[in-house]
Amino acid sequence: MKSSTLGFWLSMGLIAVLLWACNGNNKSKKESNETVTQKASNLSVADSSLLHFWDKFDMKDTTQVKNPDMGEQKLADFIGLLSQTADSAMRDKAVDLMLDKAKSNRPSFDHFIKLYERYLYDGNSPLRNDISYESVLRYLIKTDLLSDLEKEAYRPIYKLVMRNKVGQPAEDFNYELANGTKQKLSQTKAKYTFLIFYDPDCSHCKETIHQLRDTPELMQLFTQLEVQVLAIDPWGDRSKWKNYMPEMSEKWINGFDSESKILSFNLYDLKASPTIYLLDENKKVILKDTYLQPVIQYFVQPKQ
């Protein structure tokens, strides 16, 4: 289950809504040539910092590597820089350099691989980031340090993180409504689709659903922006799904994966509940495996 700070973030989001309503349109969208030049310069410095981040770190000092205040903290800082880098080739290069250096000491290599998974892929991690983890997985699949059997363990995960990427069409699937009607995700007519996979037994799912359902300002925002909430129970227990229906707003679409294809075919990476996606009118992914607060932020921030 995902840990939650939704009460705090929702409050911040609603404040942002009010601020945007008051003065969002007054903000200039133009940047001076000087600012653009400065950004380009900063990007170059950031890339250089990323590529040389581990230069002075001794991977052979296992005590340092396994000290949470040293090795783990340094990795967390590295991941922070990595997540700010838009260029996938640059991310791959930075990760390759770091792990090539870690190869000199197998205990250090194994330690950092576990930390990467915990920080970037664990469902409860606040730093969870499939885009950054792609670079790590690409390295693990190609490195000569691991055996073919060890590499095979990472291939299914790599396929999952490559699915439903931002900008790509979301995997289509069938779902059943309470009246027995079958529909498809692709048939959902809305400017935006707030797709939430939930487990009726999940307390964090209930918290997210109630925040969304019981906050008038948020419901109004979704209505104005033509956001359709599509709540899907993929876990296969029909009785639990039906018993959970009173928790849902009547304005939402509440569906059930009666064929269990979402899980059976790994159409979505449901490593935690709830799992949320924001899709555009053509069902392309805008936000992947996100939370309620980033969805609110997406709608209220000034569009460039």
N, C-alpha and C positions, 0 to 999 in steps of 0.2 A: 504494500500500500504506500502511496505517496504521502510524505509528511506535508503539512499544510500550514501556511501563514496567510490564508486567504482573507481573514478579517482585516488584517493590516493592509494588504495589497489592494483589497477592494476599496477600502477607504481612500487610499492614495489615488486609485483610479478614478473614483467619483470626484475627488477634488480636482483632478486633472480635467475631467469633463467640464466642471464649472469654470475652471480657468480658461479652457479653450473656448467655451461659449462666450466668455466675457471679452477676451482679447486675442484669441487665436488668429482671427482674420486680420488683425492689425500688424502682425509680424511680417517683416519683409522676407521674401524668398530668394533675394539676390545676394550674391557674395561678390566682394571686390576681387580684382585680379591678385591683389596682394595676399588675400586670405587663401585663395586657391593655390597660389604658389607656396604659401607656408604649409598648407596641408600636404602638398606633394613632398615637400622637404621632410616633414614629420613622418610620412609614410616610409620614406627611404631610411630614416634613422630607426624606425620601428622594425623594419625588416632586418637591418643590420644587427640590432639588439637581439632579435629572435635567433638569428643564425649563429651568433657568438655567445648565446646565453649560457652554455655549459662549458665554455672554454677553460675556465679555471676550477671546475668542479672535478674532484678526484673520484672517479667511479670505482677505483680499486680499494678505496677506504670504506669497507662495508659498514663500519660503525657510523660513519658520517651519513652514508646512504640511508640507513635504517633509523636514524635519529629523526623523529617527526618534525623537530624544529629546524632541521637542516634539509635532508633529502626530500621529505614530503612537502615542506613549505616551498622549497625551490620549484618542485614540480607544479604545485598549485599556481605559483607566480607565472611559470612558463605556460601553463594552460590558459591563464588569463590573457597573455599576449597572443597565444595561438588563436583563441576565439575571436580576436579583433582583426585577424588577418583574412581578407576576402579572397586572396589568391590561393587556390588549392595547391598549385605547384609549389608555392612558397611554404605552405603548411607541411606538405610532404617532405620538402627538403630539410626543414627545421627538425622534424621528427626523425628523419633518416640520420641526420648528423648526431642527434642526441642518442638514439638507440645504437648506432654504430659504435659510439664511444662506450656505451654501457656493455656492449658485447665483450669487452675486455675482462669483465668479471661477471660470470653467470649469475651469482647470487644478486648482484646489483640489477642486472637485466631483468631477472624474474620478479624482483621486488617492484621495479618501476612499471612493469607490465600489469601487475595486480593493481597498482595505484591508478594507472590509466583507466582500467576497467571500472574501478570503484568511483572515480571522479567523473568520467565521461559517459559511462554506460549504465551504471546502477540507477534503477528507477527512482530511488530516494535522494539522489545527489542533486544539490542545487546548481552544480556546474555541468549537469548532464548535457552533452553536445555531440550528436551523431556526426556532424560535419567534421569536427576535430578528431573524433574517434575513427573516422574513415582512414585518416592518414596512418594511424597506429595499426589498424587492421591490414592495410595495404603492405606495410612493412613486414608484419608478422607472416603474411602469406608468401612473401618472396624471400625472406631472409634464409641464409644457409645455416644459421645457428639452430634452427628448429628442424625436427624430423618431419617427414611427410605426414605422419600420423598426427603430430602436434599441430601442423598447419591446417589439417582437415577440420579440426575443432573450431577454427576461426572462420571458415568459409561460409557456413550458414548464417553466422552473425553479420558478416560483411554483406550478404545478400539482403538481410533485413534492413540494415542501416541505409542501403542504397535504394530501398523502396520508399515511395511517397515522399521524395525529397521536395524541398521548397522549389516551386516553379514547375513541377511535374504534375500530370494528372494523378489524382488519388485513385488507388485501386478500387474498382467498382465491385459491388456485392449486392446480393439480394437480402431483403429483410421482410419480416412479416408484421403486419399491424394487428391490433387487438381484434378486429373483425375478420381476421384470416386473410385479408388481401395481401398480395405480395407486391413489393416495389423494389426499385433499385436506387442506389445512391445517385446515379447519374440522372435519374428522373426527378430529383428534388429541385423544384423551381424556386430559386431565391438568388438575390444578388450576392449574398454570402451564406455559407453553411457552417454553423458551429457544430462540429461533429464530436460527440463525446461517447466513448466506450466506457460503460460503467458495470460494476458488479453490485447486485442488490445487497450483498453482505458487507460491502466496503463502507466504512464510516467516513472516509475522506470523499468518496463519491457523493454520499448523502449531504455532506457539508457543502460541496461545490454546487450541487443541484439546488439546495436551499438558498444559497447566496444568490444564485442566478434567478431563481423563481420568486424570492421574497424581497428583492430590492427594486422598488418601483422605478427609480431613475435608470437602472440598468435595463430593465424590461422595456422602458420607453426608448432608450438608446437603440436597443436591438430592433425595435419596431420601426423606428425612423430610418434606420440604415438597411432595412429589409434583410435582417439576419434570421435565418431559420435554424432553430435548434433541432438537431437530429440526434436523439439519444438511442444508443444501441446496446443491448445486452447480448454479448457474444458467448456467454458461458454455458448455455444449453439447458438451463433448468427453467422450463416453461412456467411452473407453478410459482417460483420465486419472482419471475418477471411479472406475472399477472398481479401478484400480491403487492408489488412495488409501484404499480401504476398510480396510486393516489399521491405519490411523492412528486409526480410530474405535472407541469403546467399543461392545461388543455391546449395551449397555443403551440406546443411542441409536437414533433413527430417522435413517437416512442416505438422503436422497432426491436424485433427479436430475430436473431440468426438461427432460424429453425433447422437449417442444414449444416450448421457448425463449420461453415467453410472459412470463415475469417480466421479461426484458430487452426483448423486442419491444414490450410494452405499458407499459413503465415502471411496473410494479406497485409496485416498491420503488426507492428512490433508492440504487443501489449504486455510489456514487462512490469507494468504497474497500473493501478486503478486509482482515479480515472485517467484515461489517456485522451487528450484533446487535440483536435486539428481544426484549423480555420481554413476554409476553402473559398475560392472565388466563384463567380457565376458559372464558370465552365468546369468547376470541380478541380481546379488546379490548387495545389497546396500553397497557402500563404504562410501559415505557421504550423510547424510539425511538433507533435508530442510536447505540447506547451501547457500553460496554466491559464487561469481566468484573467489574471492581471496583465500578462502580455497581450492578450486579446483586446482588453479595454484600452491599453496603451496604443495599440495599433490604430484603433478607431479615433482616438482623441488627439493624437499627435498631429501637428501640421504636416500635410503632405507636400513634398517638394516637387 
